[in-house]
Amino acid sequence: MAALVSGISVTWTRISAFMISGGLAAVAGLVLASRALSAQPSMGTGTEFTAIAAAVIGGVSLAGGSGAIWRSVLGVVLLQLIANGFNLLGAPTIYQQIVQGALILFAVSLDQFLRARDG
């Protein structure tokens, strides 16, 4: 409502956000297909968990209202360092997912603690 009152075209903003999101999803699909030299409908399954984990580990609140792009990038870098380390060690993928889950729990717990302390 505040955006509408301030003169921002809410409809055009929503449409453009969905257009940009769809275009970037198409680019991501092309990059993923080019890496694998083939395209399958099940490609990319599970990447949503990694994306949410990177954002949460980077400090984006699941309740909304706080976060920064550079912190999300740091979350992505941290998760990729962990994934690379596990790959170099030859550890099973399940251990990588366990560590990601533990990091998410830690990040969410820390976020809730800081919100309770500040609020």
Biopython code that builds the backbone (N, CA, C, O; Angstrom):
import numpy as np
from Bio.PDB.StructureBuilder import StructureBuilder

atoms = [
    (1, "MET", "N", (0.820, -1.182, 0.000)),
    (1, "MET", "CA", (0.000, 0.000, 0.000)),
    (1, "MET", "C", (0.870, 1.255, 0.000)),
    (1, "MET", "O", (0.559, 2.241, -0.669)),
    (2, "ALA", "N", (1.960, 1.204, 0.756)),
    (2, "ALA", "CA", (2.838, 2.379, 0.827)),
    (2, "ALA", "C", (3.471, 2.672, -0.531)),
    (2, "ALA", "O", (3.638, 3.835, -0.901)),
    (3, "ALA", "N", (3.823, 1.623, -1.275)),
    (3, "ALA", "CA", (4.409, 1.828, -2.607)),
    (3, "ALA", "C", (3.391, 2.455, -3.544)),
    (3, "ALA", "O", (3.729, 3.336, -4.334)),
    (4, "LEU", "N", (2.161, 2.009, -3.461)),
    (4, "LEU", "CA", (1.112, 2.560, -4.311)),
    (4, "LEU", "C", (0.846, 4.026, -3.989)),
    (4, "LEU", "O", (0.681, 4.844, -4.893)),
    (5, "VAL", "N", (0.805, 4.353, -2.713)),
    (5, "VAL", "CA", (0.563, 5.727, -2.288)),
    (5, "VAL", "C", (1.721, 6.638, -2.692)),
    (5, "VAL", "O", (1.513, 7.812, -2.998)),
    (6, "SER", "N", (2.940, 6.096, -2.691)),
    (6, "SER", "CA", (4.104, 6.923, -3.036)),
    (6, "SER", "C", (4.279, 7.094, -4.543)),
    (6, "SER", "O", (5.197, 7.789, -4.978)),
    (7, "GLY", "N", (3.416, 6.472, -5.345)),
    (7, "GLY", "CA", (3.456, 6.685, -6.777)),
    (7, "GLY", "C", (4.178, 5.621, -7.570)),
    (7, "GLY", "O", (4.364, 5.776, -8.777)),
    (8, "ILE", "N", (4.590, 4.546, -6.926)),
    (8, "ILE", "CA", (5.274, 3.463, -7.628)),
    (8, "ILE", "C", (4.235, 2.568, -8.274)),
    (8, "ILE", "O", (3.244, 2.204, -7.640)),
    (9, "SER", "N", (4.452, 2.211, -9.527)),
    (9, "SER", "CA", (3.544, 1.311, -10.231)),
    (9, "SER", "C", (3.760, -0.109, -9.725)),
    (9, "SER", "O", (4.688, -0.798, -10.150)),
    (10, "VAL", "N", (2.896, -0.533, -8.817)),
    (10, "VAL", "CA", (3.055, -1.837, -8.185)),
    (10, "VAL", "C", (2.895, -2.960, -9.203)),
    (10, "VAL", "O", (3.648, -3.933, -9.173)),
    (11, "THR", "N", (1.936, -2.836, -10.091)),
    (11, "THR", "CA", (1.708, -3.882, -11.089)),
    (11, "THR", "C", (2.927, -4.050, -11.986)),
    (11, "THR", "O", (3.370, -5.175, -12.221)),
    (12, "TRP", "N", (3.473, -2.947, -12.488)),
    (12, "TRP", "CA", (4.641, -3.023, -13.364)),
    (12, "TRP", "C", (5.859, -3.553, -12.605)),
    (12, "TRP", "O", (6.667, -4.290, -13.172)),
    (13, "THR", "N", (5.997, -3.188, -11.340)),
    (13, "THR", "CA", (7.117, -3.667, -10.536)),
    (13, "THR", "C", (7.019, -5.186, -10.348)),
    (13, "THR", "O", (8.021, -5.891, -10.461)),
    (14, "ARG", "N", (5.825, -5.683, -10.063)),
    (14, "ARG", "CA", (5.650, -7.133, -9.913)),
    (14, "ARG", "C", (5.925, -7.861, -11.220)),
    (14, "ARG", "O", (6.626, -8.873, -11.239)),
    (15, "ILE", "N", (5.377, -7.347, -12.304)),
    (15, "ILE", "CA", (5.586, -7.997, -13.605)),
    (15, "ILE", "C", (7.063, -8.013, -13.970)),
    (15, "ILE", "O", (7.577, -9.032, -14.431)),
    (16, "SER", "N", (7.748, -6.899, -13.767)),
    (16, "SER", "CA", (9.172, -6.854, -14.111)),
    (16, "SER", "C", (9.991, -7.763, -13.197)),
    (16, "SER", "O", (10.975, -8.352, -13.644)),
    (17, "ALA", "N", (9.605, -7.887, -11.932)),
    (17, "ALA", "CA", (10.324, -8.787, -11.032)),
    (17, "ALA", "C", (10.187, -10.237, -11.491)),
    (17, "ALA", "O", (11.161, -10.989, -11.481)),
    (18, "PHE", "N", (8.980, -10.627, -11.891)),
    (18, "PHE", "CA", (8.780, -11.990, -12.391)),
    (18, "PHE", "C", (9.491, -12.207, -13.720)),
    (18, "PHE", "O", (10.006, -13.297, -13.968)),
    (19, "MET", "N", (9.528, -11.196, -14.575)),
    (19, "MET", "CA", (10.238, -11.324, -15.851)),
    (19, "MET", "C", (11.738, -11.499, -15.624)),
    (19, "MET", "O", (12.369, -12.351, -16.250)),
    (20, "ILE", "N", (12.299, -10.701, -14.739)),
    (20, "ILE", "CA", (13.729, -10.815, -14.436)),
    (20, "ILE", "C", (14.027, -12.173, -13.812)),
    (20, "ILE", "O", (15.017, -12.816, -14.163)),
    (21, "SER", "N", (13.169, -12.613, -12.883)),
    (21, "SER", "CA", (13.363, -13.911, -12.236)),
    (21, "SER", "C", (13.303, -15.049, -13.256)),
    (21, "SER", "O", (14.134, -15.957, -13.222)),
    (22, "GLY", "N", (12.332, -15.002, -14.154)),
    (22, "GLY", "CA", (12.227, -16.038, -15.182)),
    (22, "GLY", "C", (13.408, -16.031, -16.131)),
    (22, "GLY", "O", (13.906, -17.090, -16.512)),
    (23, "GLY", "N", (13.864, -14.841, -16.519)),
    (23, "GLY", "CA", (15.027, -14.750, -17.399)),
    (23, "GLY", "C", (16.284, -15.295, -16.760)),
    (23, "GLY", "O", (17.060, -16.001, -17.404)),
    (24, "LEU", "N", (16.488, -14.969, -15.490)),
    (24, "LEU", "CA", (17.671, -15.479, -14.788)),
    (24, "LEU", "C", (17.576, -16.987, -14.556)),
    (24, "LEU", "O", (18.591, -17.682, -14.575)),
    (25, "ALA", "N", (16.363, -17.493, -14.337)),
    (25, "ALA", "CA", (16.188, -18.944, -14.206)),
    (25, "ALA", "C", (16.522, -19.643, -15.518)),
    (25, "ALA", "O", (17.109, -20.726, -15.518)),
    (26, "ALA", "N", (16.149, -19.026, -16.631)),
    (26, "ALA", "CA", (16.483, -19.600, -17.945)),
    (26, "ALA", "C", (17.989, -19.615, -18.153)),
    (26, "ALA", "O", (18.536, -20.605, -18.637)),
    (27, "VAL", "N", (18.659, -18.539, -17.796)),
    (27, "VAL", "CA", (20.120, -18.487, -17.927)),
    (27, "VAL", "C", (20.771, -19.556, -17.037)),
    (27, "VAL", "O", (21.714, -20.227, -17.455)),
    (28, "ALA", "N", (20.261, -19.706, -15.815)),
    (28, "ALA", "CA", (20.803, -20.723, -14.912)),
    (28, "ALA", "C", (20.595, -22.117, -15.483)),
    (28, "ALA", "O", (21.476, -22.969, -15.369)),
    (29, "GLY", "N", (19.439, -22.362, -16.097)),
    (29, "GLY", "CA", (19.188, -23.656, -16.724)),
    (29, "GLY", "C", (20.124, -23.923, -17.882)),
    (29, "GLY", "O", (20.604, -25.044, -18.052)),
    (30, "LEU", "N", (20.388, -22.896, -18.682)),
    (30, "LEU", "CA", (21.330, -23.061, -19.793)),
    (30, "LEU", "C", (22.743, -23.345, -19.299)),
    (30, "LEU", "O", (23.444, -24.183, -19.866)),
    (31, "VAL", "N", (23.159, -22.657, -18.255)),
    (31, "VAL", "CA", (24.501, -22.887, -17.697)),
    (31, "VAL", "C", (24.600, -24.298, -17.135)),
    (31, "VAL", "O", (25.597, -24.988, -17.351)),
    (32, "LEU", "N", (23.555, -24.734, -16.405)),
    (32, "LEU", "CA", (23.576, -26.079, -15.838)),
    (32, "LEU", "C", (23.583, -27.141, -16.929)),
    (32, "LEU", "O", (24.302, -28.134, -16.824)),
    (33, "ALA", "N", (22.792, -26.939, -17.972)),
    (33, "ALA", "CA", (22.768, -27.905, -19.082)),
    (33, "ALA", "C", (24.087, -27.917, -19.837)),
    (33, "ALA", "O", (24.523, -28.971, -20.299)),
    (34, "SER", "N", (24.729, -26.764, -19.969)),
    (34, "SER", "CA", (26.003, -26.737, -20.684)),
    (34, "SER", "C", (27.113, -27.407, -19.880)),
    (34, "SER", "O", (28.041, -27.978, -20.453)),
    (35, "ARG", "N", (27.017, -27.337, -18.566)),
    (35, "ARG", "CA", (28.026, -28.015, -17.738)),
    (35, "ARG", "C", (27.908, -29.527, -17.850)),
    (35, "ARG", "O", (28.913, -30.238, -17.852)),
    (36, "ALA", "N", (26.673, -30.016, -17.942)),
    (36, "ALA", "CA", (26.456, -31.462, -18.000)),
    (36, "ALA", "C", (26.425, -32.002, -19.424)),
    (36, "ALA", "O", (26.378, -33.215, -19.626)),
    (37, "LEU", "N", (26.451, -31.115, -20.406)),
    (37, "LEU", "CA", (26.379, -31.476, -21.822)),
    (37, "LEU", "C", (25.085, -32.212, -22.173)),
    (37, "LEU", "O", (25.023, -32.923, -23.176)),
    (38, "SER", "N", (24.064, -32.041, -21.353)),
    (38, "SER", "CA", (22.743, -32.605, -21.632)),
    (38, "SER", "C", (21.739, -31.887, -20.730)),
    (38, "SER", "O", (22.109, -31.191, -19.785)),
    (39, "ALA", "N", (20.462, -32.080, -21.052)),
    (39, "ALA", "CA", (19.410, -31.479, -20.231)),
    (39, "ALA", "C", (18.402, -32.546, -19.854)),
    (39, "ALA", "O", (17.932, -33.304, -20.702)),
    (40, "GLN", "N", (18.077, -32.595, -18.580)),
    (40, "GLN", "CA", (17.092, -33.531, -18.075)),
    (40, "GLN", "C", (16.154, -32.786, -17.139)),
    (40, "GLN", "O", (16.569, -31.820, -16.499)),
    (41, "PRO", "N", (14.912, -33.207, -17.044)),
    (41, "PRO", "CA", (13.961, -32.508, -16.185)),
    (41, "PRO", "C", (14.334, -32.530, -14.713)),
    (41, "PRO", "O", (13.934, -31.639, -13.964)),
    (42, "SER", "N", (15.078, -33.513, -14.293)),
    (42, "SER", "CA", (15.421, -33.634, -12.874)),
    (42, "SER", "C", (16.727, -32.922, -12.514)),
    (42, "SER", "O", (17.175, -32.992, -11.369)),
    (43, "MET", "N", (17.335, -32.243, -13.477)),
    (43, "MET", "CA", (18.582, -31.523, -13.181)),
    (43, "MET", "C", (18.292, -30.384, -12.225)),
    (43, "MET", "O", (17.275, -29.703, -12.357)),
    (44, "GLY", "N", (19.153, -30.177, -11.289)),
    (44, "GLY", "CA", (18.997, -29.079, -10.353)),
    (44, "GLY", "C", (18.141, -29.419, -9.153)),
    (44, "GLY", "O", (17.881, -28.556, -8.314)),
    (45, "THR", "N", (17.699, -30.664, -9.055)),
    (45, "THR", "CA", (16.907, -31.058, -7.896)),
    (45, "THR", "C", (17.785, -30.973, -6.646)),
    (45, "THR", "O", (18.887, -31.523, -6.616)),
    (46, "GLY", "N", (17.305, -30.302, -5.647)),
    (46, "GLY", "CA", (18.053, -30.140, -4.405)),
    (46, "GLY", "C", (18.826, -28.844, -4.318)),
    (46, "GLY", "O", (19.345, -28.507, -3.254)),
    (47, "THR", "N", (18.915, -28.113, -5.408)),
    (47, "THR", "CA", (19.656, -26.858, -5.353)),
    (47, "THR", "C", (18.910, -25.780, -4.580)),
    (47, "THR", "O", (19.517, -24.815, -4.116)),
    (48, "GLU", "N", (17.582, -25.941, -4.439)),
    (48, "GLU", "CA", (16.833, -24.958, -3.668)),
    (48, "GLU", "C", (17.244, -25.004, -2.197)),
    (48, "GLU", "O", (17.273, -23.974, -1.524)),
    (49, "PHE", "N", (17.562, -26.199, -1.701)),
    (49, "PHE", "CA", (18.043, -26.310, -0.319)),
    (49, "PHE", "C", (19.366, -25.576, -0.156)),
    (49, "PHE", "O", (19.576, -24.871, 0.831)),
    (50, "THR", "N", (20.239, -25.742, -1.109)),
    (50, "THR", "CA", (21.534, -25.065, -1.055)),
    (50, "THR", "C", (21.370, -23.554, -1.139)),
    (50, "THR", "O", (22.071, -22.814, -0.448)),
    (51, "ALA", "N", (20.454, -23.094, -1.977)),
    (51, "ALA", "CA", (20.229, -21.654, -2.114)),
    (51, "ALA", "C", (19.674, -21.053, -0.827)),
    (51, "ALA", "O", (20.124, -19.995, -0.385)),
    (52, "ILE", "N", (18.701, -21.724, -0.232)),
    (52, "ILE", "CA", (18.141, -21.232, 1.034)),
    (52, "ILE", "C", (19.190, -21.304, 2.127)),
    (52, "ILE", "O", (19.293, -20.392, 2.947)),
    (53, "ALA", "N", (19.969, -22.377, 2.150)),
    (53, "ALA", "CA", (21.018, -22.516, 3.160)),
    (53, "ALA", "C", (22.044, -21.407, 3.031)),
    (53, "ALA", "O", (22.482, -20.847, 4.036)),
    (54, "ALA", "N", (22.433, -21.084, 1.808)),
    (54, "ALA", "CA", (23.417, -20.020, 1.606)),
    (54, "ALA", "C", (22.879, -18.682, 2.086)),
    (54, "ALA", "O", (23.603, -17.909, 2.713)),
    (55, "ALA", "N", (21.617, -18.404, 1.797)),
    (55, "ALA", "CA", (21.027, -17.139, 2.239)),
    (55, "ALA", "C", (20.934, -17.079, 3.757)),
    (55, "ALA", "O", (21.263, -16.057, 4.359)),
    (56, "VAL", "N", (20.486, -18.169, 4.381)),
    (56, "VAL", "CA", (20.334, -18.171, 5.839)),
    (56, "VAL", "C", (21.691, -18.101, 6.521)),
    (56, "VAL", "O", (21.855, -17.368, 7.496)),
    (57, "ILE", "N", (22.655, -18.845, 6.026)),
    (57, "ILE", "CA", (23.999, -18.807, 6.615)),
    (57, "ILE", "C", (24.622, -17.430, 6.419)),
    (57, "ILE", "O", (25.411, -16.975, 7.246)),
    (58, "GLY", "N", (24.262, -16.768, 5.318)),
    (58, "GLY", "CA", (24.752, -15.428, 5.067)),
    (58, "GLY", "C", (24.103, -14.357, 5.925)),
    (58, "GLY", "O", (24.517, -13.199, 5.879)),
    (59, "GLY", "N", (23.096, -14.720, 6.707)),
    (59, "GLY", "CA", (22.510, -13.763, 7.628)),
    (59, "GLY", "C", (21.161, -13.207, 7.223)),
    (59, "GLY", "O", (20.655, -12.298, 7.880)),
    (60, "VAL", "N", (20.560, -13.729, 6.155)),
    (60, "VAL", "CA", (19.229, -13.287, 5.762)),
    (60, "VAL", "C", (18.226, -13.918, 6.710)),
    (60, "VAL", "O", (18.241, -15.131, 6.918)),
    (61, "SER", "N", (17.359, -13.105, 7.283)),
    (61, "SER", "CA", (16.380, -13.601, 8.243)),
    (61, "SER", "C", (15.227, -14.269, 7.523)),
    (61, "SER", "O", (14.722, -13.740, 6.533)),
    (62, "LEU", "N", (14.801, -15.434, 8.013)),
    (62, "LEU", "CA", (13.653, -16.111, 7.431)),
    (62, "LEU", "C", (12.365, -15.359, 7.740)),
    (62, "LEU", "O", (11.359, -15.543, 7.055)),
    (63, "ALA", "N", (12.389, -14.520, 8.759)),
    (63, "ALA", "CA", (11.215, -13.716, 9.105)),
    (63, "ALA", "C", (11.108, -12.485, 8.213)),
    (63, "ALA", "O", (10.082, -11.804, 8.218)),
    (64, "GLY", "N", (12.149, -12.195, 7.454)),
    (64, "GLY", "CA", (12.135, -11.058, 6.539)),
    (64, "GLY", "C", (12.656, -9.799, 7.188)),
    (64, "GLY", "O", (12.806, -9.715, 8.407)),
    (65, "GLY", "N", (12.928, -8.820, 6.342)),
    (65, "GLY", "CA", (13.294, -7.505, 6.831)),
    (65, "GLY", "C", (14.769, -7.240, 7.024)),
    (65, "GLY", "O", (15.153, -6.096, 7.263)),
    (66, "SER", "N", (15.605, -8.247, 6.930)),
    (66, "SER", "CA", (17.034, -7.980, 7.106)),
    (66, "SER", "C", (17.841, -8.883, 6.193)),
    (66, "SER", "O", (17.415, -9.981, 5.832)),
    (67, "GLY", "N", (19.010, -8.396, 5.831)),
    (67, "GLY", "CA", (19.896, -9.157, 4.969)),
    (67, "GLY", "C", (20.654, -8.228, 4.048)),
    (67, "GLY", "O", (20.286, -7.068, 3.868)),
    (68, "ALA", "N", (21.712, -8.750, 3.471)),
    (68, "ALA", "CA", (22.526, -7.976, 2.539)),
    (68, "ALA", "C", (23.080, -8.939, 1.489)),
    (68, "ALA", "O", (23.332, -10.112, 1.765)),
    (69, "ILE", "N", (23.258, -8.421, 0.304)),
    (69, "ILE", "CA", (23.744, -9.259, -0.792)),
    (69, "ILE", "C", (25.137, -9.788, -0.487)),
    (69, "ILE", "O", (25.412, -10.965, -0.721)),
    (70, "TRP", "N", (26.009, -8.952, 0.024)),
    (70, "TRP", "CA", (27.382, -9.400, 0.270)),
    (70, "TRP", "C", (27.418, -10.501, 1.321)),
    (70, "TRP", "O", (28.282, -11.376, 1.255)),
    (71, "ARG", "N", (26.498, -10.484, 2.293)),
    (71, "ARG", "CA", (26.476, -11.555, 3.291)),
    (71, "ARG", "C", (25.972, -12.856, 2.670)),
    (71, "ARG", "O", (26.446, -13.936, 3.022)),
    (72, "SER", "N", (25.017, -12.757, 1.754)),
    (72, "SER", "CA", (24.540, -13.953, 1.050)),
    (72, "SER", "C", (25.658, -14.545, 0.200)),
    (72, "SER", "O", (25.804, -15.764, 0.121)),
    (73, "VAL", "N", (26.445, -13.680, -0.434)),
    (73, "VAL", "CA", (27.578, -14.155, -1.229)),
    (73, "VAL", "C", (28.580, -14.874, -0.322)),
    (73, "VAL", "O", (29.142, -15.898, -0.709)),
    (74, "LEU", "N", (28.803, -14.345, 0.872)),
    (74, "LEU", "CA", (29.694, -15.028, 1.814)),
    (74, "LEU", "C", (29.134, -16.385, 2.226)),
    (74, "LEU", "O", (29.890, -17.338, 2.419)),
    (75, "GLY", "N", (27.806, -16.477, 2.362)),
    (75, "GLY", "CA", (27.174, -17.765, 2.654)),
    (75, "GLY", "C", (27.395, -18.753, 1.532)),
    (75, "GLY", "O", (27.665, -19.927, 1.785)),
    (76, "VAL", "N", (27.284, -18.296, 0.287)),
    (76, "VAL", "CA", (27.529, -19.164, -0.869)),
    (76, "VAL", "C", (28.980, -19.627, -0.884)),
    (76, "VAL", "O", (29.260, -20.803, -1.118)),
    (77, "VAL", "N", (29.893, -18.709, -0.637)),
    (77, "VAL", "CA", (31.318, -19.053, -0.638)),
    (77, "VAL", "C", (31.613, -20.082, 0.454)),
    (77, "VAL", "O", (32.350, -21.039, 0.221)),
    (78, "LEU", "N", (31.041, -19.889, 1.642)),
    (78, "LEU", "CA", (31.260, -20.836, 2.737)),
    (78, "LEU", "C", (30.724, -22.223, 2.383)),
    (78, "LEU", "O", (31.401, -23.225, 2.609)),
    (79, "LEU", "N", (29.517, -22.284, 1.832)),
    (79, "LEU", "CA", (28.959, -23.584, 1.462)),
    (79, "LEU", "C", (29.769, -24.263, 0.360)),
    (79, "LEU", "O", (29.939, -25.482, 0.376)),
    (80, "GLN", "N", (30.263, -23.488, -0.585)),
    (80, "GLN", "CA", (31.060, -24.087, -1.658)),
    (80, "GLN", "C", (32.427, -24.546, -1.146)),
    (80, "GLN", "O", (32.965, -25.541, -1.631)),
    (81, "LEU", "N", (32.986, -23.835, -0.179)),
    (81, "LEU", "CA", (34.235, -24.297, 0.434)),
    (81, "LEU", "C", (34.022, -25.620, 1.155)),
    (81, "LEU", "O", (34.855, -26.523, 1.072)),
    (82, "ILE", "N", (32.908, -25.728, 1.858)),
    (82, "ILE", "CA", (32.592, -26.972, 2.554)),
    (82, "ILE", "C", (32.382, -28.102, 1.540)),
    (82, "ILE", "O", (32.900, -29.204, 1.719)),
    (83, "ALA", "N", (31.620, -27.825, 0.473)),
    (83, "ALA", "CA", (31.370, -28.845, -0.548)),
    (83, "ALA", "C", (32.668, -29.278, -1.211)),
    (83, "ALA", "O", (32.885, -30.469, -1.434)),
    (84, "ASN", "N", (33.529, -28.323, -1.526)),
    (84, "ASN", "CA", (34.807, -28.654, -2.149)),
    (84, "ASN", "C", (35.675, -29.479, -1.205)),
    (84, "ASN", "O", (36.323, -30.437, -1.626)),
    (85, "GLY", "N", (35.686, -29.105, 0.063)),
    (85, "GLY", "CA", (36.464, -29.868, 1.046)),
    (85, "GLY", "C", (35.984, -31.304, 1.162)),
    (85, "GLY", "O", (36.789, -32.234, 1.207)),
    (86, "PHE", "N", (34.667, -31.482, 1.211)),
    (86, "PHE", "CA", (34.132, -32.841, 1.284)),
    (86, "PHE", "C", (34.439, -33.630, 0.020)),
    (86, "PHE", "O", (34.722, -34.826, 0.087)),
    (87, "ASN", "N", (34.385, -32.970, -1.128)),
    (87, "ASN", "CA", (34.724, -33.669, -2.377)),
    (87, "ASN", "C", (36.190, -34.066, -2.411)),
    (87, "ASN", "O", (36.527, -35.167, -2.847)),
    (88, "LEU", "N", (37.065, -33.176, -1.955)),
    (88, "LEU", "CA", (38.493, -33.503, -1.938)),
    (88, "LEU", "C", (38.806, -34.636, -0.967)),
    (88, "LEU", "O", (39.709, -35.437, -1.208)),
    (89, "LEU", "N", (38.049, -34.700, 0.140)),
    (89, "LEU", "CA", (38.257, -35.768, 1.111)),
    (89, "LEU", "C", (37.603, -37.076, 0.680)),
    (89, "LEU", "O", (37.889, -38.129, 1.249)),
    (90, "GLY", "N", (36.732, -37.016, -0.317)),
    (90, "GLY", "CA", (36.035, -38.207, -0.768)),
    (90, "GLY", "C", (34.945, -38.647, 0.191)),
    (90, "GLY", "O", (34.568, -39.819, 0.209)),
    (91, "ALA", "N", (34.433, -37.716, 0.991)),
    (91, "ALA", "CA", (33.388, -38.039, 1.967)),
    (91, "ALA", "C", (32.040, -38.175, 1.261)),
    (91, "ALA", "O", (31.805, -37.533, 0.237)),
    (92, "PRO", "N", (31.161, -39.006, 1.805)),
    (92, "PRO", "CA", (29.822, -39.151, 1.205)),
    (92, "PRO", "C", (29.036, -37.832, 1.245)),
    (92, "PRO", "O", (29.254, -36.993, 2.118)),
    (93, "THR", "N", (28.138, -37.672, 0.300)),
    (93, "THR", "CA", (27.352, -36.447, 0.177)),
    (93, "THR", "C", (26.456, -36.227, 1.382)),
    (93, "THR", "O", (26.155, -35.083, 1.723)),
    (94, "ILE", "N", (26.028, -37.286, 2.028)),
    (94, "ILE", "CA", (25.120, -37.150, 3.172)),
    (94, "ILE", "C", (25.781, -36.362, 4.302)),
    (94, "ILE", "O", (25.105, -35.627, 5.021)),
    (95, "TYR", "N", (27.088, -36.510, 4.461)),
    (95, "TYR", "CA", (27.782, -35.760, 5.502)),
    (95, "TYR", "C", (27.799, -34.259, 5.188)),
    (95, "TYR", "O", (27.701, -33.419, 6.083)),
    (96, "GLN", "N", (27.924, -33.951, 3.917)),
    (96, "GLN", "CA", (27.880, -32.548, 3.495)),
    (96, "GLN", "C", (26.504, -31.960, 3.821)),
    (96, "GLN", "O", (26.416, -30.828, 4.296)),
    (97, "GLN", "N", (25.441, -32.710, 3.573)),
    (97, "GLN", "CA", (24.098, -32.230, 3.880)),
    (97, "GLN", "C", (23.875, -32.105, 5.375)),
    (97, "GLN", "O", (23.153, -31.212, 5.819)),
    (98, "ILE", "N", (24.478, -32.981, 6.154)),
    (98, "ILE", "CA", (24.366, -32.886, 7.608)),
    (98, "ILE", "C", (25.043, -31.612, 8.099)),
    (98, "ILE", "O", (24.500, -30.909, 8.952)),
    (99, "VAL", "N", (26.212, -31.314, 7.570)),
    (99, "VAL", "CA", (26.918, -30.091, 7.966)),
    (99, "VAL", "C", (26.129, -28.855, 7.529)),
    (99, "VAL", "O", (26.050, -27.879, 8.275)),
    (100, "GLN", "N", (25.548, -28.888, 6.339)),
    (100, "GLN", "CA", (24.721, -27.772, 5.889)),
    (100, "GLN", "C", (23.524, -27.575, 6.817)),
    (100, "GLN", "O", (23.198, -26.446, 7.184)),
    (101, "GLY", "N", (22.883, -28.656, 7.188)),
    (101, "GLY", "CA", (21.745, -28.571, 8.106)),
    (101, "GLY", "C", (22.144, -28.020, 9.459)),
    (101, "GLY", "O", (21.423, -27.209, 10.042)),
    (102, "ALA", "N", (23.307, -28.462, 9.969)),
    (102, "ALA", "CA", (23.783, -27.945, 11.251)),
    (102, "ALA", "C", (24.092, -26.453, 11.160)),
    (102, "ALA", "O", (23.801, -25.699, 12.088)),
    (103, "LEU", "N", (24.679, -26.029, 10.046)),
    (103, "LEU", "CA", (24.949, -24.601, 9.867)),
    (103, "LEU", "C", (23.660, -23.789, 9.786)),
    (103, "LEU", "O", (23.595, -22.677, 10.310)),
    (104, "ILE", "N", (22.639, -24.333, 9.135)),
    (104, "ILE", "CA", (21.344, -23.645, 9.071)),
    (104, "ILE", "C", (20.749, -23.525, 10.468)),
    (104, "ILE", "O", (20.276, -22.456, 10.853)),
    (105, "LEU", "N", (20.771, -24.615, 11.225)),
    (105, "LEU", "CA", (20.248, -24.556, 12.594)),
    (105, "LEU", "C", (20.990, -23.525, 13.431)),
    (105, "LEU", "O", (20.378, -22.775, 14.192)),
    (106, "PHE", "N", (22.299, -23.491, 13.290)),
    (106, "PHE", "CA", (23.086, -22.510, 14.030)),
    (106, "PHE", "C", (22.731, -21.086, 13.611)),
    (106, "PHE", "O", (22.561, -20.209, 14.458)),
    (107, "ALA", "N", (22.619, -20.858, 12.296)),
    (107, "ALA", "CA", (22.320, -19.513, 11.805)),
    (107, "ALA", "C", (20.930, -19.052, 12.230)),
    (107, "ALA", "O", (20.758, -17.899, 12.628)),
    (108, "VAL", "N", (19.937, -19.938, 12.151)),
    (108, "VAL", "CA", (18.577, -19.578, 12.567)),
    (108, "VAL", "C", (18.528, -19.343, 14.072)),
    (108, "VAL", "O", (17.875, -18.406, 14.532)),
    (109, "SER", "N", (19.207, -20.179, 14.837)),
    (109, "SER", "CA", (19.246, -19.991, 16.290)),
    (109, "SER", "C", (19.911, -18.668, 16.653)),
    (109, "SER", "O", (19.434, -17.947, 17.530)),
    (110, "LEU", "N", (21.004, -18.355, 15.981)),
    (110, "LEU", "CA", (21.680, -17.091, 16.237)),
    (110, "LEU", "C", (20.796, -15.911, 15.868)),
    (110, "LEU", "O", (20.761, -14.914, 16.590)),
    (111, "ASP", "N", (20.081, -16.011, 14.752)),
    (111, "ASP", "CA", (19.168, -14.952, 14.334)),
    (111, "ASP", "C", (18.066, -14.747, 15.366)),
    (111, "ASP", "O", (17.748, -13.611, 15.718)),
    (112, "GLN", "N", (17.483, -15.843, 15.853)),
    (112, "GLN", "CA", (16.423, -15.725, 16.852)),
    (112, "GLN", "C", (16.946, -15.158, 18.167)),
    (112, "GLN", "O", (16.263, -14.374, 18.825)),
    (113, "PHE", "N", (18.153, -15.554, 18.546)),
    (113, "PHE", "CA", (18.757, -15.006, 19.767)),
    (113, "PHE", "C", (18.989, -13.515, 19.644)),
    (113, "PHE", "O", (18.691, -12.758, 20.568)),
    (114, "LEU", "N", (19.519, -13.088, 18.507)),
    (114, "LEU", "CA", (19.783, -11.650, 18.311)),
    (114, "LEU", "C", (18.486, -10.860, 18.236)),
    (114, "LEU", "O", (18.424, -9.738, 18.739)),
    (115, "ARG", "N", (17.444, -11.421, 17.617)),
    (115, "ARG", "CA", (16.152, -10.729, 17.558)),
    (115, "ARG", "C", (15.553, -10.592, 18.965)),
    (115, "ARG", "O", (15.008, -9.544, 19.314)),
    (116, "ALA", "N", (15.658, -11.645, 19.757)),
    (116, "ALA", "CA", (15.100, -11.603, 21.124)),
    (116, "ALA", "C", (15.875, -10.605, 21.990)),
    (116, "ALA", "O", (15.290, -9.908, 22.818)),
    (117, "ARG", "N", (17.184, -10.544, 21.794)),
    (117, "ARG", "CA", (18.011, -9.633, 22.573)),
    (117, "ARG", "C", (17.737, -8.176, 22.205)),
    (117, "ARG", "O", (17.684, -7.308, 23.077)),
    (118, "ASP", "N", (17.562, -7.912, 20.904)),
    (118, "ASP", "CA", (17.340, -6.549, 20.448)),
    (118, "ASP", "C", (15.898, -6.095, 20.629)),
    (118, "ASP", "O", (15.637, -4.907, 20.814)),
    (119, "GLY", "N", (14.971, -7.030, 20.576)),
    (119, "GLY", "CA", (13.560, -6.650, 20.585)),
    (119, "GLY", "C", (12.950, -6.748, 21.916)),
    (119, "GLY", "O", (11.764, -6.458, 22.074)),
]
sb = StructureBuilder()
sb.init_structure("model")
sb.init_model(0)
sb.init_chain("A")
sb.init_seg("    ")
for serial, (resi, resn, name, xyz) in enumerate(atoms, 1):
    if name == "N":
        sb.init_residue(resn, " ", resi, " ")
    sb.init_atom(name, np.array(xyz, "f"), 0.0, 1.0, " ", f" {name:<3s}", serial, name[0])
structure = sb.get_structure()
